[in-house]
Amino acid sequence: MSLDTARRVLRIEAQAIQDMLARLDATFEKAVDVLFACKGRVVVTGMGKSGLIGRKISATLSSTGTPSFFLHAAEASHGDLGVSLGDEEAQAATVDPDSVMR
């Protein structure tokens, strides 16, 4: 039973990756260009589950050579924006498609 479950999960995940191919467009390319051109640190922000994902994104960026830090969105509005030097690029993580900035 556990092998059947594992195979089912892997098929679902493989399909999700295949579905992402059709969604890659100029927006993705622009995001990559902005991050690549960033001269400062990349600021990743989010709240709730998006914040947890944002922390992982920031850690991955940092561990692969892109200076990055996570800034909780609510804390930013209460004074923590002071950690910004002004030359950063911000990346906001969200699970709500209506809150995506374009």
C-alpha positions in Angstrom: 0.0 0.0 0.0 2.8 2.5 0.8 4.4 1.9 -2.6 1.0 2.6 -4.3 0.6 5.8 -2.3 4.2 6.9 -3.1 3.6 6.3 -6.8 0.3 8.2 -6.8 1.9 11.1 -5.0 4.9 11.2 -7.5 2.4 11.1 -10.4 0.5 14.1 -9.0 3.7 16.0 -8.4 5.1 15.2 -11.8 1.8 16.4 -13.4 2.1 19.6 -11.4 5.5 20.2 -12.7 4.3 19.5 -16.3 1.5 22.0 -15.8 3.9 24.7 -14.7 5.6 24.6 -18.1 2.6 26.2 -19.7 2.6 29.0 -17.1 6.2 30.1 -17.7 6.1 33.4 -19.5 7.8 36.8 -19.7 6.8 37.5 -16.0 9.0 34.7 -14.8 11.9 35.9 -17.0 11.5 39.4 -15.7 11.6 38.2 -12.1 14.8 36.2 -12.8 16.3 39.3 -14.5 15.4 41.5 -11.5 16.9 39.1 -9.0 20.0 38.6 -11.1 20.6 42.3 -11.5 20.1 43.0 -7.8 23.2 44.7 -6.4 22.2 44.4 -2.7 20.4 41.7 -0.8 17.1 40.1 -1.8 14.4 40.8 0.7 11.8 38.0 0.9 8.6 38.7 2.7 5.4 36.9 3.6 3.0 36.0 6.4 1.5 32.7 7.5 2.2 29.8 5.2 3.6 32.2 2.6 6.1 33.4 5.3 7.2 29.8 6.0 7.8 29.4 2.2 9.5 32.8 2.1 11.9 31.8 4.8 12.9 28.7 2.9 13.3 30.7 -0.3 15.6 33.2 1.5 17.6 30.4 3.0 18.0 28.8 -0.4 19.1 32.0 -2.0 21.6 32.7 0.7 23.0 29.2 0.6 23.5 29.3 -3.2 25.3 32.7 -3.1 22.6 35.3 -3.4 22.6 37.5 -0.3 19.1 37.4 1.1 17.0 37.8 4.3 13.5 37.2 5.3 11.4 40.1 6.6 8.0 39.3 8.1 5.4 41.5 6.5 3.7 42.5 9.7 7.0 43.3 11.4 8.0 45.4 8.4 5.1 47.7 9.0 6.1 48.1 12.6 9.6 49.5 12.1 11.7 46.5 10.8 12.1 48.1 7.4 15.1 49.8 9.0 17.1 46.7 8.1 16.8 47.7 4.5 19.8 49.5 3.0 17.8 50.7 -0.1 19.6 48.7 -2.7 17.6 45.5 -2.2 15.0 43.8 -4.4 11.9 42.5 -2.6 10.2 39.2 -3.3 6.8 38.7 -1.8 5.5 35.2 -1.2 1.7 34.6 -1.4 -0.8 31.8 -1.7 -3.5 34.3 -2.6 -3.5 34.9 -6.4 -5.5 38.1 -5.9 -2.7 39.7 -3.8 0.1 39.2 -6.4 1.9 42.4 -7.4 2.6 42.8 -11.1 
